[in-house]
Amino acid sequence: MADLTYVATQEGWLYLTGIKDVYTCEIVGYAMGERMTKELTGKALFMALRSQRPPAGLIHHSDRGSQYCAYDYRVIQEQFGLKNINVA
């Protein structure tokens, strides 16, 4: 499961995206940055994929945010055989 949030800091907004393994309830990938971008979510996804090496067919759940629907992000999912589920 993937999600994106933001926190106000003295220097401006800090964006945090995370990938959670809903079976173990562990955060398996994350990334932080100054902007909410597809690259930020891609970094978190790559971290999760490197650390967990999930089997093909694993379900990847996220909302319909533009970062998760971006072509580049979906290509990563396809390369690793993830099944994508986006909900509003």
Secondary structure, DSSP 4 states (H G I P E B T S, - for coil): -EEEEEEEETTEEEEEEEEEETTTTEEEEEEEESS--HHHHHHHHHHHHHHH-PPTT-EEEEE--HHHHSHHHHHHHHHTTPEEEEE-
